[in-house]
Amino acid sequence: MAIDSEGGRCVSADIAAGISPAAALFHSLADETRLRIVQRLARGEARVVDLTTQLGLAQSTVSKHLACLRDCGLIDYRAEGRQSFYSLTRPELMDLLASAEQLLAAAGHAVTLRPGPVEVAQEPVS
């Protein structure tokens, strides 16, 4: 369940090779790009083109990481015409990221892993 450094593809052979499913899950989240994709999808579904623009990454890179996250069962997509819209499949993932934020903060390494509330610009009152 990690990107194969030689082939650049996602492999689920980790479990077949004796790595526990839990280790494979955390390994899939250990990559910063995949974590950024998860963070973005936590705000709602997105197309590959949306992710490439928002994350500043190549389409091939985003697609490889999306394939890995799909292989892990963390995301899925729905087709609409010729477009695919990706979304999280497991809302519990946000609970896991919240717990990780708390653990890191307690260890003196505060980070934000979950997206914050979306700010809505308000019109000035005249």
N, CA and C atoms as an extended XYZ file, in Angstrom:
378
Properties=species:S:1:pos:R:3:atomname:S:1:resname:S:1:resid:I:1 pbc="F F F"
N         0.816       -1.193        0.000 N   MET     1
C         0.000        0.000        0.000 CA  MET     1
C         0.853        1.248        0.000 C   MET     1
N         1.971        1.181       -0.659 N   ALA     2
C         2.838        2.335       -0.757 CA  ALA     2
C         3.283        2.474       -2.196 C   ALA     2
N         3.729        3.647       -2.536 N   ILE     3
C         4.211        3.861       -3.883 CA  ILE     3
C         5.501        3.071       -4.054 C   ILE     3
N         5.547        2.253       -5.077 N   ASP     4
C         6.722        1.461       -5.411 CA  ASP     4
C         7.751        2.408       -6.002 C   ASP     4
N         8.915        2.543       -5.347 N   SER     5
C         9.907        3.517       -5.797 CA  SER     5
C        10.451        3.202       -7.177 C   SER     5
N        10.443        1.939       -7.583 N   GLU     6
C        10.962        1.597       -8.901 CA  GLU     6
C         9.912        1.814       -9.976 C   GLU     6
N         8.709        1.328       -9.755 N   GLY     7
C         7.678        1.423      -10.784 CA  GLY     7
C         6.791        2.629      -10.643 C   GLY     7
N         6.858        3.334       -9.503 N   GLY     8
C         6.025        4.496       -9.292 CA  GLY     8
C         4.555        4.151       -9.156 C   GLY     8
N         4.246        2.910       -8.868 N   ARG     9
C         2.852        2.508       -8.758 CA  ARG     9
C         2.573        2.050       -7.332 C   ARG     9
N         1.325        1.997       -7.009 N   CYS    10
C         0.920        1.580       -5.678 CA  CYS    10
C         0.881        0.061       -5.621 C   CYS    10
N         1.410       -0.488       -4.567 N   VAL    11
C         1.416       -1.945       -4.423 CA  VAL    11
C         0.752       -2.317       -3.113 C   VAL    11
N        -0.088       -3.327       -3.155 N   SER    12
C        -0.683       -3.830       -1.920 CA  SER    12
C         0.051       -5.087       -1.488 C   SER    12
N         1.232       -5.299       -2.072 N   ALA    13
C         2.054       -6.453       -1.727 CA  ALA    13
C         2.650       -6.318       -0.331 C   ALA    13
N         2.541       -5.122        0.281 N   ASP    14
C         3.052       -4.949        1.645 CA  ASP    14
C         2.458       -5.994        2.577 C   ASP    14
N         1.151       -6.169        2.502 N   ILE    15
C         0.480       -7.127        3.384 CA  ILE    15
C         0.893       -8.543        3.008 C   ILE    15
N         0.942       -8.831        1.724 N   ALA    16
C         1.361      -10.162        1.273 CA  ALA    16
C         2.791      -10.457        1.696 C   ALA    16
N         3.610       -9.403        1.837 N   ALA    17
C         5.006       -9.588        2.232 CA  ALA    17
C         5.165       -9.680        3.741 C   ALA    17
N         4.053       -9.647        4.462 N   GLY    18
C         4.131       -9.821        5.905 CA  GLY    18
C         3.965       -8.558        6.722 C   GLY    18
N         3.762       -7.420        6.059 N   ILE    19
C         3.520       -6.181        6.799 CA  ILE    19
C         2.065       -6.189        7.233 C   ILE    19
N         1.832       -5.869        8.489 N   SER    20
C         0.462       -5.910        8.998 CA  SER    20
C        -0.404       -4.865        8.308 C   SER    20
N        -1.709       -5.114        8.238 N   PRO    21
C        -2.602       -4.106        7.647 CA  PRO    21
C        -2.492       -2.749        8.331 C   PRO    21
N        -2.290       -2.741        9.659 N   ALA    22
C        -2.166       -1.468       10.376 CA  ALA    22
C        -0.917       -0.718        9.918 C   ALA    22
N         0.193       -1.424        9.792 N   ALA    23
C         1.431       -0.786        9.336 CA  ALA    23
C         1.275       -0.285        7.904 C   ALA    23
N         0.600       -1.064        7.063 N   ALA    24
C         0.380       -0.654        5.677 CA  ALA    24
C        -0.484        0.607        5.620 C   ALA    24
N        -1.500        0.689        6.468 N   LEU    25
C        -2.348        1.887        6.521 CA  LEU    25
C        -1.522        3.111        6.897 C   LEU    25
N        -0.747        2.996        7.973 N   PHE    26
C         0.044        4.145        8.408 CA  PHE    26
C         1.133        4.487        7.394 C   PHE    26
N         1.649        3.477        6.729 N   HIS    27
C         2.637        3.723        5.686 CA  HIS    27
C         2.014        4.534        4.561 C   HIS    27
N         0.762        4.237        4.215 N   SER    28
C         0.097        4.990        3.149 CA  SER    28
C        -0.117        6.442        3.543 C   SER    28
N        -0.302        6.719        4.823 N   LEU    29
C        -0.509        8.089        5.297 CA  LEU    29
C         0.797        8.802        5.614 C   LEU    29
N         1.916        8.073        5.569 N   ALA    30
C         3.209        8.661        5.909 CA  ALA    30
C         3.758        9.544        4.797 C   ALA    30
N         3.211        9.442        3.613 N   ASP    31
C         3.676       10.251        2.500 CA  ASP    31
C         2.995       11.613        2.539 C   ASP    31
N         3.780       12.677        2.465 N   GLU    32
C         3.221       14.029        2.585 CA  GLU    32
C         2.221       14.354        1.476 C   GLU    32
N         2.492       13.905        0.277 N   THR    33
C         1.563       14.180       -0.826 CA  THR    33
C         0.229       13.504       -0.587 C   THR    33
N         0.248       12.231       -0.174 N   ARG    34
C        -1.014       11.541        0.080 CA  ARG    34
C        -1.750       12.183        1.254 C   ARG    34
N        -1.023       12.622        2.248 N   LEU    35
C        -1.656       13.298        3.382 CA  LEU    35
C        -2.292       14.607        2.928 C   LEU    35
N        -1.630       15.350        2.056 N   ARG    36
C        -2.202       16.594        1.528 CA  ARG    36
C        -3.461       16.310        0.714 C   ARG    36
N        -3.462       15.210       -0.041 N   ILE    37
C        -4.644       14.844       -0.819 CA  ILE    37
C        -5.800       14.507        0.126 C   ILE    37
N        -5.512       13.748        1.163 N   VAL    38
C        -6.546       13.401        2.151 CA  VAL    38
C        -7.098       14.667        2.790 C   VAL    38
N        -6.206       15.588        3.164 N   GLN    39
C        -6.648       16.843        3.776 CA  GLN    39
C        -7.572       17.608        2.831 C   GLN    39
N        -7.221       17.649        1.565 N   ARG    40
C        -8.062       18.362        0.592 CA  ARG    40
C        -9.405       17.667        0.415 C   ARG    40
N        -9.392       16.341        0.315 N   LEU    41
C       -10.643       15.606        0.113 CA  LEU    41
C       -11.537       15.647        1.350 C   LEU    41
N       -10.974       15.952        2.499 N   ALA    42
C       -11.783       16.094        3.712 CA  ALA    42
C       -12.725       17.286        3.585 C   ALA    42
N       -12.390       18.241        2.721 N   ARG    43
C       -13.256       19.414        2.507 CA  ARG    43
C       -14.310       19.151        1.449 C   ARG    43
N       -14.225       18.016        0.760 N   GLY    44
C       -15.199       17.695       -0.268 CA  GLY    44
C       -14.527       17.073       -1.475 C   GLY    44
N       -15.354       16.529       -2.349 N   GLU    45
C       -14.803       15.817       -3.488 CA  GLU    45
C       -14.053       16.758       -4.420 C   GLU    45
N       -13.129       16.143       -5.206 N   ALA    46
C       -12.318       16.922       -6.137 CA  ALA    46
C       -11.923       16.048       -7.315 C   ALA    46
N       -11.693       16.713       -8.440 N   ARG    47
C       -11.193       16.040       -9.632 CA  ARG    47
C        -9.666       16.093       -9.617 C   ARG    47
N        -9.041       15.284      -10.451 N   VAL    48
C        -7.579       15.297      -10.536 CA  VAL    48
C        -7.096       16.697      -10.892 C   VAL    48
N        -7.764       17.354      -11.840 N   VAL    49
C        -7.354       18.693      -12.251 CA  VAL    49
C        -7.439       19.675      -11.072 C   VAL    49
N        -8.436       19.523      -10.214 N   ASP    50
C        -8.550       20.380       -9.031 CA  ASP    50
C        -7.354       20.155       -8.105 C   ASP    50
N        -7.026       18.888       -7.884 N   LEU    51
C        -5.924       18.550       -6.982 CA  LEU    51
C        -4.581       19.018       -7.529 C   LEU    51
N        -4.366       18.868       -8.838 N   THR    52
C        -3.089       19.305       -9.405 CA  THR    52
C        -2.927       20.818       -9.256 C   THR    52
N        -4.009       21.544       -9.477 N   THR    53
C        -3.966       23.003       -9.344 CA  THR    53
C        -3.760       23.418       -7.901 C   THR    53
N        -4.538       22.846       -6.991 N   GLN    54
C        -4.490       23.249       -5.593 CA  GLN    54
C        -3.215       22.803       -4.885 C   GLN    54
N        -2.655       21.670       -5.290 N   LEU    55
C        -1.461       21.149       -4.630 CA  LEU    55
C        -0.177       21.492       -5.378 C   LEU    55
N        -0.312       22.004       -6.603 N   GLY    56
C         0.865       22.369       -7.377 CA  GLY    56
C         1.692       21.166       -7.798 C   GLY    56
N         1.025       20.078       -8.143 N   LEU    57
C         1.709       18.842       -8.515 CA  LEU    57
C         1.335       18.426       -9.926 C   LEU    57
N         2.165       17.585      -10.520 N   ALA    58
C         1.893       17.059      -11.849 CA  ALA    58
C         0.716       16.093      -11.804 C   ALA    58
N         0.002       16.013      -12.909 N   GLN    59
C        -1.152       15.114      -12.997 CA  GLN    59
C        -0.743       13.674      -12.739 C   GLN    59
N         0.394       13.247      -13.259 N   SER    60
C         0.833       11.857      -13.071 CA  SER    60
C         1.126       11.570      -11.603 C   SER    60
N         1.691       12.531      -10.906 N   THR    61
C         1.982       12.359       -9.483 CA  THR    61
C         0.697       12.217       -8.685 C   THR    61
N        -0.248       13.105       -8.931 N   VAL    62
C        -1.528       13.051       -8.229 CA  VAL    62
C        -2.241       11.739       -8.521 C   VAL    62
N        -2.253       11.328       -9.769 N   SER    63
C        -2.939       10.085      -10.144 CA  SER    63
C        -2.334        8.878       -9.445 C   SER    63
N        -1.019        8.811       -9.345 N   LYS    64
C        -0.357        7.690       -8.668 CA  LYS    64
C        -0.742        7.648       -7.197 C   LYS    64
N        -0.756        8.805       -6.563 N   HIS    65
C        -1.100        8.845       -5.147 CA  HIS    65
C        -2.585        8.546       -4.928 C   HIS    65
N        -3.442        9.006       -5.826 N   LEU    66
C        -4.860        8.669       -5.725 CA  LEU    66
C        -5.054        7.158       -5.852 C   LEU    66
N        -4.313        6.524       -6.753 N   ALA    67
C        -4.407        5.070       -6.920 CA  ALA    67
C        -4.002        4.356       -5.637 C   ALA    67
N        -2.981        4.842       -4.980 N   CYS    68
C        -2.545        4.235       -3.724 CA  CYS    68
C        -3.625        4.378       -2.654 C   CYS    68
N        -4.177        5.564       -2.527 N   LEU    69
C        -5.220        5.790       -1.524 CA  LEU    69
C        -6.477        4.971       -1.831 C   LEU    69
N        -6.778        4.797       -3.096 N   ARG    70
C        -7.911        3.924       -3.477 CA  ARG    70
C        -7.612        2.486       -3.118 C   ARG    70
N        -6.381        2.041       -3.379 N   ASP    71
C        -5.977        0.677       -3.057 CA  ASP    71
C        -6.095        0.416       -1.560 C   ASP    71
N        -5.859        1.447       -0.772 N   CYS    72
C        -5.959        1.333        0.688 CA  CYS    72
C        -7.404        1.400        1.166 C   CYS    72
N        -8.307        1.760        0.276 N   GLY    73
C        -9.715        1.864        0.646 CA  GLY    73
C       -10.071        3.162        1.344 C   GLY    73
N        -9.177        4.151        1.273 N   LEU    74
C        -9.431        5.419        1.958 CA  LEU    74
C       -10.219        6.402        1.105 C   LEU    74
N       -10.119        6.263       -0.206 N   ILE    75
C       -10.858        7.141       -1.106 CA  ILE    75
C       -11.509        6.301       -2.196 C   ILE    75
N       -12.439        6.909       -2.889 N   ASP    76
C       -13.043        6.295       -4.070 CA  ASP    76
C       -13.451        7.437       -4.992 C   ASP    76
N       -14.010        7.090       -6.118 N   TYR    77
C       -14.431        8.120       -7.059 CA  TYR    77
C       -15.772        7.763       -7.660 C   TYR    77
N       -16.403        8.784       -8.192 N   ARG    78
C       -17.622        8.587       -8.959 CA  ARG    78
C       -17.390        9.235      -10.311 C   ARG    78
N       -17.842        8.564      -11.338 N   ALA    79
C       -17.681        9.083      -12.691 CA  ALA    79
C       -18.898        9.915      -13.054 C   ALA    79
N       -18.627       11.035      -13.701 N   GLU    80
C       -19.684       11.894      -14.233 CA  GLU    80
C       -19.212       12.326      -15.616 C   GLU    80
N       -19.765       11.682      -16.612 N   GLY    81
C       -19.271       11.923      -17.968 CA  GLY    81
C       -17.845       11.409      -18.071 C   GLY    81
N       -16.960       12.265      -18.521 N   ARG    82
C       -15.557       11.884      -18.647 CA  ARG    82
C       -14.736       12.286      -17.438 C   ARG    82
N       -15.377       12.811      -16.420 N   GLN    83
C       -14.669       13.276      -15.236 CA  GLN    83
C       -14.862       12.302      -14.078 C   GLN    83
N       -13.857       12.231      -13.221 N   SER    84
C       -13.929       11.437      -11.993 CA  SER    84
C       -13.817       12.378      -10.808 C   SER    84
N       -14.728       12.213       -9.863 N   PHE    85
C       -14.741       13.023       -8.652 CA  PHE    85
C       -14.341       12.139       -7.486 C   PHE    85
N       -13.220       12.469       -6.848 N   TYR    86
C       -12.676       11.676       -5.751 CA  TYR    86
C       -13.185       12.195       -4.416 C   TYR    86
N       -13.389       11.267       -3.474 N   SER    87
C       -13.839       11.641       -2.131 CA  SER    87
C       -13.356       10.609       -1.130 C   SER    87
N       -13.370       10.998        0.134 N   LEU    88
C       -13.008       10.068        1.210 CA  LEU    88
C       -14.108        9.026        1.372 C   LEU    88
N       -13.728        7.811        1.669 N   THR    89
C       -14.706        6.750        1.910 CA  THR    89
C       -14.917        6.509        3.392 C   THR    89
N       -13.956        6.904        4.196 N   ARG    90
C       -14.000        6.605        5.625 CA  ARG    90
C       -13.918        7.889        6.435 C   ARG    90
N       -15.039        8.416        6.906 N   PRO    91
C       -14.989        9.643        7.715 CA  PRO    91
C       -14.204        9.453        9.011 C   PRO    91
N       -14.038        8.209        9.441 N   GLU    92
C       -13.262        7.940       10.661 CA  GLU    92
C       -11.808        8.387       10.506 C   GLU    92
N       -11.372        8.540        9.283 N   LEU    93
C       -10.008        8.992        9.043 CA  LEU    93
C        -9.773       10.357        9.676 C   LEU    93
N       -10.799       11.197        9.700 N   MET    94
C       -10.654       12.515       10.324 CA  MET    94
C       -10.449       12.383       11.828 C   MET    94
N       -11.083       11.370       12.448 N   ASP    95
C       -10.865       11.114       13.871 CA  ASP    95
C        -9.415       10.696       14.119 C   ASP    95
N        -8.886        9.864       13.230 N   LEU    96
C        -7.492        9.427       13.341 CA  LEU    96
C        -6.548       10.620       13.236 C   LEU    96
N        -6.807       11.506       12.262 N   LEU    97
C        -5.963       12.687       12.113 CA  LEU    97
C        -6.091       13.629       13.302 C   LEU    97
N        -7.283       13.737       13.882 N   ALA    98
C        -7.469       14.571       15.080 CA  ALA    98
C        -6.648       14.010       16.239 C   ALA    98
N        -6.660       12.699       16.400 N   SER    99
C        -5.865       12.069       17.458 CA  SER    99
C        -4.379       12.288       17.221 C   SER    99
N        -3.955       12.198       15.969 N   ALA   100
C        -2.545       12.430       15.639 CA  ALA   100
C        -2.151       13.870       15.961 C   ALA   100
N        -3.036       14.825       15.673 N   GLU   101
C        -2.761       16.224       16.016 CA  GLU   101
C        -2.541       16.379       17.521 C   GLU   101
N        -3.397       15.728       18.325 N   GLN   102
C        -3.281       15.815       19.781 CA  GLN   102
C        -1.979       15.182       20.279 C   GLN   102
N        -1.619       14.028       19.733 N   LEU   103
C        -0.370       13.365       20.129 CA  LEU   103
C         0.846       14.211       19.775 C   LEU   103
N         0.848       14.771       18.590 N   LEU   104
C         1.971       15.599       18.176 CA  LEU   104
C         2.060       16.873       19.008 C   LEU   104
N         0.925       17.477       19.323 N   ALA   105
C         0.929       18.678       20.160 CA  ALA   105
C         1.466       18.361       21.549 C   ALA   105
N         1.065       17.223       22.102 N   ALA   106
C         1.540       16.819       23.425 CA  ALA   106
C         3.047       16.558       23.423 C   ALA   106
N         3.581       16.157       22.281 N   ALA   107
C         5.013       15.889       22.158 CA  ALA   107
C         5.792       17.150       21.770 C   ALA   107
N         5.090       18.278       21.674 N   GLY   108
C         5.750       19.536       21.355 CA  GLY   108
C         5.928       19.789       19.869 C   GLY   108
N         5.167       19.081       19.041 N   HIS   109
C         5.264       19.244       17.596 CA  HIS   109
C         3.872       19.499       17.014 C   HIS   109
N         3.268       20.591       17.411 N   ALA   110
C         1.905       20.882       16.966 CA  ALA   110
C         1.842       21.034       15.452 C   ALA   110
N         0.881       20.367       14.857 N   VAL   111
C         0.632       20.438       13.420 CA  VAL   111
C        -0.868       20.453       13.196 C   VAL   111
N        -1.260       20.840       12.018 N   THR   112
C        -2.664       20.769       11.628 CA  THR   112
C        -2.771       19.744       10.520 C   THR   112
N        -3.487       18.666       10.765 N   LEU   113
C        -3.659       17.607        9.785 CA  LEU   113
C        -5.035       17.629        9.148 C   LEU   113
N        -5.989       18.244        9.840 N   ARG   114
C        -7.351       18.314        9.307 CA  ARG   114
C        -7.600       19.708        8.787 C   ARG   114
N        -8.445       19.814        7.778 N   PRO   115
C        -8.754       21.151        7.277 CA  PRO   115
C        -9.572       21.911        8.310 C   PRO   115
N        -9.309       23.198        8.387 N   GLY   116
C       -10.085       24.037        9.286 CA  GLY   116
C       -11.411       24.393        8.652 C   GLY   116
N       -12.231       25.105        9.375 N   PRO   117
C       -13.513       25.516        8.793 CA  PRO   117
C       -13.275       26.423        7.594 C   PRO   117
N       -14.106       26.285        6.614 N   VAL   118
C       -14.003       27.127        5.425 CA  VAL   118
C       -14.532       28.493        5.761 C   VAL   118
N       -13.687       29.497        5.504 N   GLU   119
C       -14.102       30.878        5.790 CA  GLU   119
C       -14.904       31.408        4.609 C   GLU   119
N       -16.007       32.031        4.927 N   VAL   120
C       -16.853       32.618        3.897 CA  VAL   120
C       -16.706       34.124        3.979 C   VAL   120
N       -16.298       34.703        2.878 N   ALA   121
C       -16.157       36.162        2.841 CA  ALA   121
C       -17.522       36.800        2.942 C   ALA   121
N       -17.610       37.774        3.829 N   GLN   122
C       -18.888       38.453        4.003 CA  GLN   122
C       -18.824       39.823        3.373 C   GLN   122
N       -19.934       40.229        2.819 N   GLU   123
C       -20.041       41.535        2.212 CA  GLU   123
C       -20.025       42.593        3.320 C   GLU   123
N       -19.284       43.679        3.111 N   PRO   124
C       -19.320       44.757        4.113 CA  PRO   124
C       -20.710       45.367        4.176 C   PRO   124
N       -21.122       45.689        5.384 N   VAL   125
C       -22.422       46.309        5.588 CA  VAL   125
C       -22.289       47.802        5.332 C   VAL   125
N       -23.169       48.356        4.483 N   SER   126
C       -23.106       49.794        4.165 CA  SER   126
C       -24.130       50.547        4.941 C   SER   126
